[in-house]
Amino acid sequence: MTAPISTRAALTDANGAAHHVSHVPHSRTASQEAFEAAQRVLVGGVNSPARAFRGVGGTPVFIDRASGSRTYDIDGNDYIDYVLSWGPMILGHADPEVIEAVQAAVARGTSYGAPTLAETELAELVVEMVPGAEVLRLVSSGTEATMSALRLARAATGRDKILKFAGCYHGHADMLLAQAGSGVATFGLPDSPGVPAGTIADTLVAPYNDLAAVEAAFAAHGPDMAAVIVEPVAANMGLVLPVDGFLEGLRRLCDEHGTMLIFDEVLTGFRVAPGGAAAHYGITPDIVTLGKVIGGGLPLAAYAARREVMETVSPLGPMYQGGTLSGNPIATAAGIATLRKLRRPGLFDGIVERTVTLVEGIAAAAARHDIPVQTAHLGTLGGIFFAGGPVHDFATAKASDTDRYARVFHGLLLRGVAIAPSQFEAMFLSAAHSDADIADTLAAFDAVFADLSTAPDHHGYDRP
Ligand code: HOZ
Protein backbone atom coordinates (compact mmCIF):
# COMPACT_ATOMS: atom_id res chain seq x y z
CA MET A 1 0.00 0.00 0.00
CA THR A 2 1.19 3.50 -0.70
CA ALA A 3 1.29 6.18 1.92
CA PRO A 4 -1.37 8.80 1.25
CA ILE A 5 -0.05 11.47 3.51
CA SER A 6 -2.11 14.55 3.95
CA THR A 7 -5.04 15.03 1.66
CA ARG A 8 -8.20 16.94 2.27
CA ALA A 9 -10.09 13.88 1.06
CA ALA A 10 -8.79 12.05 4.09
CA LEU A 11 -10.66 14.53 6.24
CA THR A 12 -14.06 13.70 4.80
CA ASP A 13 -16.16 10.67 5.54
CA ALA A 14 -17.18 7.96 3.09
CA ASN A 15 -20.02 10.11 1.76
CA GLY A 16 -17.75 13.07 1.23
CA ALA A 17 -19.16 15.02 4.18
CA ALA A 18 -16.62 17.14 6.00
CA HIS A 19 -16.07 16.52 9.71
CA HIS A 20 -15.26 19.15 12.24
CA VAL A 21 -11.53 19.57 11.75
CA SER A 22 -9.44 21.74 13.99
CA HIS A 23 -6.37 21.33 11.91
CA VAL A 24 -5.59 21.26 8.21
CA PRO A 25 -2.46 19.21 7.64
CA HIS A 26 0.20 20.16 5.17
CA SER A 27 2.26 17.63 3.31
CA ARG A 28 5.02 15.75 5.06
CA THR A 29 7.50 15.77 2.20
CA ALA A 30 10.23 17.43 4.25
CA SER A 31 9.95 14.62 6.81
CA GLN A 32 10.13 12.03 4.05
CA GLU A 33 13.27 13.61 2.62
CA ALA A 34 14.79 13.96 6.08
CA PHE A 35 14.11 10.30 6.79
CA GLU A 36 15.82 9.25 3.56
CA ALA A 37 18.90 11.29 4.50
CA ALA A 38 18.84 9.96 8.06
CA GLN A 39 18.71 6.35 6.91
CA ARG A 40 21.97 6.81 5.06
CA VAL A 41 23.89 7.62 8.25
CA LEU A 42 21.79 6.50 11.21
CA VAL A 43 20.72 2.90 11.66
CA GLY A 44 17.11 2.75 10.48
CA GLY A 45 17.17 6.56 10.40
CA VAL A 46 16.52 6.81 14.13
CA ASN A 47 18.36 6.73 17.42
CA SER A 48 15.76 4.62 19.17
CA PRO A 49 13.60 2.00 17.43
CA ALA A 50 10.43 3.24 19.13
CA ARG A 51 10.56 6.33 16.91
CA ALA A 52 10.70 4.43 13.62
CA PHE A 53 6.93 4.08 13.03
CA ARG A 54 7.43 0.35 12.41
CA GLY A 55 4.42 -0.44 14.62
CA VAL A 56 2.10 1.70 12.50
CA GLY A 57 3.88 1.96 9.15
CA GLY A 58 4.90 5.10 7.32
CA THR A 59 7.56 7.72 7.76
CA PRO A 60 8.46 9.18 11.15
CA VAL A 61 7.56 12.83 11.57
CA PHE A 62 10.66 14.96 12.04
CA ILE A 63 10.17 17.54 14.75
CA ASP A 64 11.45 21.07 14.50
CA ARG A 65 10.33 22.45 17.85
CA ALA A 66 7.79 21.98 20.62
CA SER A 67 5.89 24.26 22.93
CA GLY A 68 3.16 23.60 25.51
CA SER A 69 0.93 20.76 24.36
CA ARG A 70 2.22 20.86 20.78
CA THR A 71 5.01 19.64 18.57
CA TYR A 72 5.76 21.33 15.24
CA ASP A 73 7.22 19.30 12.37
CA ILE A 74 9.70 20.43 9.74
CA ASP A 75 6.88 20.75 7.18
CA GLY A 76 5.04 23.27 9.35
CA ASN A 77 2.35 20.93 10.71
CA ASP A 78 1.51 20.99 14.39
CA TYR A 79 0.24 18.21 16.62
CA ILE A 80 -1.43 18.01 20.01
CA ASP A 81 1.17 15.72 21.53
CA TYR A 82 0.34 12.73 23.73
CA VAL A 83 3.81 11.21 23.42
CA LEU A 84 5.56 14.01 25.31
CA SER A 85 9.01 12.57 24.63
CA TRP A 86 7.66 9.25 25.99
CA GLY A 87 6.65 10.79 29.28
CA PRO A 88 9.09 13.33 30.68
CA MET A 89 7.32 16.53 29.63
CA ILE A 90 4.67 16.54 32.37
CA LEU A 91 4.60 20.34 32.43
CA GLY A 92 4.34 20.47 28.63
CA HIS A 93 7.06 21.28 26.15
CA ALA A 94 9.42 24.20 26.76
CA ASP A 95 7.83 25.12 30.08
CA PRO A 96 9.08 28.68 30.76
CA GLU A 97 10.27 27.89 34.30
CA VAL A 98 12.18 24.82 33.17
CA ILE A 99 13.72 26.67 30.24
CA GLU A 100 14.79 29.53 32.50
CA ALA A 101 16.40 27.09 34.96
CA VAL A 102 18.19 25.28 32.13
CA GLN A 103 19.47 28.50 30.59
CA ALA A 104 20.78 29.67 33.94
CA ALA A 105 22.53 26.33 34.47
CA VAL A 106 24.06 26.23 30.99
CA ALA A 107 25.55 29.67 31.50
CA ARG A 108 27.52 28.28 34.46
CA GLY A 109 29.04 25.40 32.48
CA THR A 110 27.67 22.14 31.19
CA SER A 111 29.44 19.45 33.25
CA TYR A 112 31.98 19.40 36.08
CA GLY A 113 32.48 15.80 37.14
CA ALA A 114 32.26 17.03 40.73
CA PRO A 115 29.43 17.36 43.27
CA THR A 116 26.94 20.24 43.07
CA LEU A 117 24.31 21.71 45.37
CA ALA A 118 21.64 20.92 42.78
CA GLU A 119 22.18 17.16 43.10
CA THR A 120 21.39 17.30 46.82
CA GLU A 121 18.40 19.57 46.23
CA LEU A 122 16.92 17.23 43.63
CA ALA A 123 17.53 14.21 45.86
CA GLU A 124 15.83 16.00 48.77
CA LEU A 125 12.75 16.65 46.64
CA VAL A 126 12.59 13.01 45.60
CA VAL A 127 13.03 11.76 49.18
CA GLU A 128 10.09 13.96 50.24
CA MET A 129 7.89 12.73 47.41
CA VAL A 130 8.63 9.05 46.73
CA PRO A 131 7.95 6.25 49.28
CA GLY A 132 10.97 4.01 49.80
CA ALA A 133 13.45 6.58 48.45
CA GLU A 134 15.63 7.39 51.45
CA VAL A 135 18.98 7.67 49.66
CA LEU A 136 19.46 8.06 45.88
CA ARG A 137 22.06 7.61 43.21
CA LEU A 138 21.52 9.79 40.15
CA VAL A 139 22.28 8.27 36.74
CA SER A 140 21.57 9.35 33.16
CA SER A 141 18.93 6.96 31.78
CA GLY A 142 16.19 4.60 32.87
CA THR A 143 18.21 1.69 31.51
CA GLU A 144 21.10 2.62 33.78
CA ALA A 145 18.73 2.93 36.73
CA THR A 146 17.14 -0.52 36.33
CA MET A 147 20.44 -2.20 35.48
CA SER A 148 22.00 -0.71 38.61
CA ALA A 149 18.96 -1.53 40.75
CA LEU A 150 19.30 -5.20 39.80
CA ARG A 151 23.00 -5.16 40.54
CA LEU A 152 22.17 -3.65 43.91
CA ALA A 153 19.52 -6.27 44.67
CA ARG A 154 21.97 -9.03 43.79
CA ALA A 155 24.79 -7.45 45.77
CA ALA A 156 22.61 -6.84 48.81
CA THR A 157 21.08 -10.33 48.88
CA GLY A 158 24.02 -12.36 47.57
CA ARG A 159 21.56 -14.12 45.21
CA ASP A 160 21.35 -14.23 41.40
CA LYS A 161 17.83 -14.93 40.19
CA ILE A 162 15.42 -12.20 39.23
CA LEU A 163 11.78 -12.30 38.21
CA LYS A 164 10.29 -9.92 35.68
CA PHE A 165 6.90 -9.79 33.98
CA ALA A 166 6.10 -10.35 30.31
CA GLY A 167 5.32 -7.06 28.60
CA CYS A 168 7.08 -4.97 31.23
CA TYR A 169 9.97 -2.99 29.78
CA HIS A 170 12.88 -1.99 31.98
CA GLY A 171 15.27 -0.56 29.42
CA HIS A 172 17.69 -2.49 27.27
CA ALA A 173 20.13 -4.02 29.77
CA ASP A 174 20.92 -7.61 28.75
CA MET A 175 19.27 -9.47 31.60
CA LEU A 176 16.01 -7.54 31.19
CA LEU A 177 15.54 -8.12 27.46
CA ALA A 178 13.28 -11.11 27.92
CA GLN A 179 9.66 -10.85 26.75
CA ALA A 180 9.98 -7.09 27.11
CA GLY A 181 7.40 -4.43 26.25
CA SER A 182 7.73 -1.06 24.49
CA GLY A 183 9.90 -1.18 21.33
CA VAL A 184 10.77 -4.84 21.92
CA ALA A 185 7.04 -5.66 21.84
CA THR A 186 6.46 -3.37 18.86
CA PHE A 187 9.03 -5.35 16.91
CA GLY A 188 7.65 -8.66 18.19
CA LEU A 189 10.97 -9.84 19.63
CA PRO A 190 10.80 -12.52 22.35
CA ASP A 191 14.33 -11.52 23.35
CA SER A 192 17.37 -10.09 21.59
CA PRO A 193 20.29 -11.68 19.78
CA GLY A 194 23.53 -10.53 21.34
CA VAL A 195 22.33 -11.35 24.84
CA PRO A 196 24.33 -14.40 25.98
CA ALA A 197 22.13 -17.26 27.18
CA GLY A 198 24.06 -17.23 30.45
CA THR A 199 23.11 -13.61 31.07
CA ILE A 200 19.39 -14.31 31.05
CA ALA A 201 19.65 -17.77 32.57
CA ASP A 202 18.82 -16.20 35.92
CA THR A 203 15.90 -14.15 34.58
CA LEU A 204 12.50 -15.71 35.23
CA VAL A 205 9.45 -14.32 33.47
CA ALA A 206 5.86 -14.48 34.73
CA PRO A 207 2.62 -13.10 33.26
CA TYR A 208 1.74 -9.64 34.62
CA ASN A 209 -1.09 -9.73 37.17
CA ASP A 210 -0.62 -13.48 37.72
CA LEU A 211 0.19 -13.92 41.39
CA ALA A 212 -0.14 -17.71 41.18
CA ALA A 213 2.72 -17.79 38.64
CA VAL A 214 4.84 -15.68 40.99
CA GLU A 215 4.04 -18.02 43.87
CA ALA A 216 5.13 -20.97 41.71
CA ALA A 217 8.39 -19.20 40.84
CA PHE A 218 9.09 -18.57 44.52
CA ALA A 219 8.21 -22.18 45.38
CA ALA A 220 10.84 -23.34 42.89
CA HIS A 221 13.52 -20.68 43.38
CA GLY A 222 12.73 -18.74 46.59
CA PRO A 223 16.15 -19.08 48.28
CA ASP A 224 17.90 -17.88 45.10
CA MET A 225 15.59 -15.01 44.27
CA ALA A 226 17.37 -11.65 44.52
CA ALA A 227 14.62 -9.45 43.14
CA VAL A 228 11.20 -9.13 41.64
CA ILE A 229 11.20 -6.18 39.28
CA VAL A 230 7.86 -4.81 38.13
CA GLU A 231 6.30 -1.79 36.55
CA PRO A 232 3.71 -1.34 39.33
CA VAL A 233 1.41 0.01 36.65
CA ALA A 234 2.43 -1.53 33.34
CA ALA A 235 2.85 1.26 30.80
CA ASN A 236 5.07 -0.33 28.17
CA MET A 237 2.53 -2.79 26.73
CA GLY A 238 -0.09 -0.10 26.46
CA LEU A 239 -1.47 0.86 29.85
CA VAL A 240 -2.40 -2.13 32.02
CA LEU A 241 -3.38 -1.58 35.63
CA PRO A 242 -2.51 -4.04 38.40
CA VAL A 243 -5.48 -6.11 39.54
CA ASP A 244 -6.51 -5.88 43.19
CA GLY A 245 -4.05 -7.69 45.42
CA PHE A 246 -1.30 -8.15 42.81
CA LEU A 247 1.15 -5.59 44.17
CA GLU A 248 0.24 -6.48 47.75
CA GLY A 249 0.94 -10.13 46.88
CA LEU A 250 4.35 -9.27 45.44
CA ARG A 251 5.20 -7.33 48.59
CA ARG A 252 4.16 -10.25 50.80
CA LEU A 253 6.05 -12.87 48.79
CA CYS A 254 9.21 -10.75 48.69
CA ASP A 255 9.00 -10.24 52.45
CA GLU A 256 8.52 -13.95 53.07
CA HIS A 257 11.55 -14.88 50.96
CA GLY A 258 13.96 -12.04 51.78
CA THR A 259 13.74 -10.86 48.15
CA MET A 260 14.02 -7.23 47.05
CA LEU A 261 10.88 -5.78 45.47
CA ILE A 262 11.91 -3.29 42.78
CA PHE A 263 9.30 -0.86 41.49
CA ASP A 264 10.39 0.41 38.10
CA GLU A 265 8.75 3.82 38.21
CA VAL A 266 10.63 5.28 35.25
CA LEU A 267 7.28 5.83 33.54
CA THR A 268 4.89 5.91 36.49
CA GLY A 269 6.99 8.03 38.87
CA PHE A 270 5.52 11.52 39.36
CA ARG A 271 2.75 10.53 36.88
CA VAL A 272 0.45 8.03 38.57
CA ALA A 273 0.59 10.32 41.60
CA PRO A 274 3.18 12.93 42.59
CA GLY A 275 4.78 10.15 44.66
CA GLY A 276 4.32 7.55 41.90
CA ALA A 277 2.54 4.20 42.04
CA ALA A 278 4.10 3.39 45.43
CA ALA A 279 2.30 6.41 46.90
CA HIS A 280 -0.92 5.71 45.02
CA TYR A 281 -1.16 2.08 46.13
CA GLY A 282 0.44 2.57 49.54
CA ILE A 283 3.04 -0.14 48.92
CA THR A 284 6.68 0.61 49.56
CA PRO A 285 9.22 -1.20 47.40
CA ASP A 286 12.74 -2.04 48.56
CA ILE A 287 14.27 -0.30 45.56
CA VAL A 288 12.67 2.21 43.22
CA THR A 289 13.89 3.37 39.81
CA LEU A 290 12.96 6.77 38.42
CA GLY A 291 13.48 8.43 35.06
CA LYS A 292 11.72 10.61 32.50
CA VAL A 293 9.89 13.26 34.61
CA ILE A 294 12.73 13.45 37.15
CA GLY A 295 14.94 15.00 34.44
CA GLY A 296 12.33 17.38 33.03
CA GLY A 297 13.27 16.34 29.48
CA LEU A 298 17.01 16.06 29.97
CA PRO A 299 18.93 12.80 30.45
CA LEU A 300 18.56 12.02 34.13
CA ALA A 301 17.32 9.03 36.12
CA ALA A 302 17.85 7.55 39.57
CA TYR A 303 17.66 4.49 41.72
CA ALA A 304 16.89 4.72 45.40
CA ALA A 305 16.27 2.59 48.46
CA ARG A 306 16.42 2.71 52.22
CA ARG A 307 19.73 3.76 53.67
CA GLU A 308 21.16 0.37 54.64
CA VAL A 309 20.45 -1.06 51.19
CA MET A 310 22.04 1.91 49.41
CA GLU A 311 25.10 1.58 51.64
CA THR A 312 25.96 -1.44 49.48
CA VAL A 313 26.84 1.01 46.68
CA SER A 314 30.33 2.44 46.17
CA PRO A 315 31.90 4.55 47.71
CA LEU A 316 30.22 3.26 50.91
CA GLY A 317 29.97 -0.36 49.84
CA PRO A 318 31.48 -2.86 47.42
CA MET A 319 28.96 -2.58 44.56
CA TYR A 320 30.46 -0.43 41.83
CA GLN A 321 28.42 1.95 39.73
CA GLY A 322 29.36 5.39 38.43
CA GLY A 323 29.09 7.80 35.50
CA THR A 324 30.76 10.93 34.11
CA LEU A 325 27.49 12.72 33.43
CA SER A 326 25.56 11.37 36.45
CA GLY A 327 23.82 14.26 38.20
CA ASN A 328 24.67 16.58 35.32
CA PRO A 329 24.06 20.24 36.32
CA ILE A 330 21.76 21.08 33.41
CA ALA A 331 19.67 17.95 33.89
CA THR A 332 19.36 18.48 37.64
CA ALA A 333 18.29 22.10 37.05
CA ALA A 334 15.51 20.90 34.72
CA GLY A 335 14.51 18.18 37.19
CA ILE A 336 14.31 20.54 40.15
CA ALA A 337 12.25 23.11 38.22
CA THR A 338 9.91 20.35 37.03
CA LEU A 339 9.34 18.72 40.41
CA ARG A 340 8.93 22.04 42.20
CA LYS A 341 6.26 23.20 39.77
CA LEU A 342 4.56 19.80 39.78
CA ARG A 343 4.00 20.16 43.53
CA ARG A 344 2.17 23.45 43.14
CA PRO A 345 -1.37 23.03 44.54
CA GLY A 346 -3.90 22.01 41.91
CA LEU A 347 -1.45 21.48 39.09
CA PHE A 348 -1.25 17.68 39.21
CA ASP A 349 -5.00 17.30 39.88
CA GLY A 350 -5.75 19.42 36.82
CA ILE A 351 -3.78 17.03 34.58
CA VAL A 352 -5.57 14.07 36.12
CA GLU A 353 -8.99 15.66 35.48
CA ARG A 354 -8.18 16.21 31.83
CA THR A 355 -6.81 12.67 31.53
CA VAL A 356 -10.13 11.31 32.79
CA THR A 357 -12.10 13.54 30.38
CA LEU A 358 -9.94 12.44 27.48
CA VAL A 359 -9.97 8.71 28.13
CA GLU A 360 -13.67 8.55 29.02
CA GLY A 361 -14.40 10.66 25.96
CA ILE A 362 -12.48 8.24 23.72
CA ALA A 363 -14.45 5.32 25.17
CA ALA A 364 -17.72 7.17 24.57
CA ALA A 365 -16.74 8.03 20.98
CA ALA A 366 -15.83 4.40 20.30
CA ALA A 367 -19.17 3.25 21.73
CA ARG A 368 -21.05 5.72 19.48
CA HIS A 369 -19.43 4.12 16.46
CA ASP A 370 -19.60 0.50 17.66
CA ILE A 371 -15.84 0.15 17.85
CA PRO A 372 -14.81 -2.28 20.60
CA VAL A 373 -12.30 -0.57 22.79
CA GLN A 374 -10.75 -1.11 26.21
CA THR A 375 -9.54 2.03 27.91
CA ALA A 376 -7.64 2.68 31.11
CA HIS A 377 -6.38 5.71 32.94
CA LEU A 378 -4.52 6.36 36.15
CA GLY A 379 -3.12 9.70 37.20
CA THR A 380 -1.75 11.40 34.11
CA LEU A 381 -1.50 8.22 32.01
CA GLY A 382 -4.07 6.88 29.60
CA GLY A 383 -4.39 3.85 27.36
CA ILE A 384 -6.51 2.44 24.54
CA PHE A 385 -6.69 -1.10 23.19
CA PHE A 386 -8.91 -2.09 20.29
CA ALA A 387 -10.11 -5.28 21.91
CA GLY A 388 -13.45 -6.82 22.80
CA GLY A 389 -12.42 -8.17 26.21
CA PRO A 390 -10.39 -6.99 29.17
CA VAL A 391 -6.65 -6.48 28.77
CA HIS A 392 -4.80 -7.56 31.90
CA ASP A 393 -1.47 -8.93 30.69
CA PHE A 394 0.87 -9.10 27.70
CA ALA A 395 -1.03 -11.96 26.02
CA THR A 396 -4.32 -10.04 26.06
CA ALA A 397 -2.53 -6.82 25.03
CA LYS A 398 -0.96 -8.59 22.05
CA ALA A 399 -4.34 -10.03 21.05
CA SER A 400 -5.76 -6.54 20.50
CA ASP A 401 -6.24 -5.19 16.98
CA THR A 402 -2.90 -3.51 16.25
CA ASP A 403 -3.88 -2.88 12.64
CA ARG A 404 -6.85 -0.81 13.79
CA TYR A 405 -4.55 1.03 16.19
CA ALA A 406 -2.30 1.88 13.22
CA ARG A 407 -5.22 3.21 11.21
CA VAL A 408 -6.46 5.30 14.12
CA PHE A 409 -2.92 6.58 14.65
CA HIS A 410 -2.67 7.77 11.04
CA GLY A 411 -6.19 9.20 11.04
CA LEU A 412 -5.37 11.21 14.15
CA LEU A 413 -2.03 12.36 12.78
CA LEU A 414 -3.81 13.74 9.72
CA ARG A 415 -6.01 15.68 12.10
CA GLY A 416 -3.17 17.11 14.13
CA VAL A 417 -3.16 14.69 17.06
CA ALA A 418 -0.07 12.60 17.85
CA ILE A 419 -0.42 9.44 19.93
CA ALA A 420 2.40 6.90 20.31
CA PRO A 421 3.33 5.15 17.04
CA SER A 422 2.77 1.76 18.69
CA GLN A 423 -0.06 -0.03 20.43
CA PHE A 424 2.41 -1.02 23.15
CA GLU A 425 2.85 2.43 24.68
CA ALA A 426 0.76 4.68 26.92
CA MET A 427 -0.75 8.13 26.34
CA PHE A 428 0.84 10.95 28.32
CA LEU A 429 -0.80 14.21 29.37
CA SER A 430 0.71 17.40 30.64
CA ALA A 431 -0.21 20.55 32.51
CA ALA A 432 -0.11 22.36 29.16
CA HIS A 433 -2.96 20.33 27.65
CA SER A 434 -5.96 22.65 27.84
CA ASP A 435 -9.66 21.84 27.88
CA ALA A 436 -9.73 23.03 24.25
CA ASP A 437 -6.93 20.58 23.36
CA ILE A 438 -8.93 17.75 24.90
CA ALA A 439 -12.09 18.82 23.06
CA ASP A 440 -10.20 19.01 19.74
CA THR A 441 -8.62 15.62 20.39
CA LEU A 442 -11.99 14.05 21.13
CA ALA A 443 -13.44 15.58 17.96
CA ALA A 444 -10.55 14.03 16.03
CA PHE A 445 -11.12 10.60 17.62
CA ASP A 446 -14.83 10.86 16.86
CA ALA A 447 -14.19 11.70 13.21
CA VAL A 448 -11.63 8.92 12.81
CA PHE A 449 -13.93 6.36 14.46
CA ALA A 450 -16.81 7.52 12.25
CA ASP A 451 -14.71 7.01 9.16
CA LEU A 452 -13.48 3.61 10.30
CA SER A 453 -16.97 2.34 11.06
CA THR A 454 -18.61 3.67 7.88
CA ALA A 455 -15.66 3.28 5.52
CA PRO A 456 -13.34 0.57 6.78
CA ASP A 457 -11.23 0.88 3.64
CA HIS A 458 -10.78 4.64 3.95
CA HIS A 459 -7.55 5.29 2.11
CA GLY A 460 -6.47 8.19 4.25
CA TYR A 461 -6.08 5.84 7.18
CA ASP A 462 -4.23 3.03 5.50
CA ARG A 463 -1.33 1.61 7.33
CA PRO A 464 1.38 2.51 4.81
N1 HOZ B 1 10.63 3.69 27.45
C1 HOZ B 1 10.11 4.42 26.33
C2 HOZ B 1 8.65 4.31 26.26
N2 HOZ B 1 8.15 3.04 26.36
C3 HOZ B 1 10.74 4.02 25.06
C4 HOZ B 1 11.37 5.13 24.40
C5 HOZ B 1 12.46 4.63 23.55
O1 HOZ B 1 12.86 3.48 23.69
O2 HOZ B 1 12.89 5.39 22.71
Boltz pocket constraint, residues with backbone or C-beta under 6 A from the ligand:
constraints:
  - pocket:
      binder: B
      contacts: [[A, 48], [A, 49], [A, 50], [A, 51], [A, 86], [A, 169], [A, 182], [A, 183], [A, 235], [A, 236], [A, 424], [A, 425]]
      max_distance: 6.0
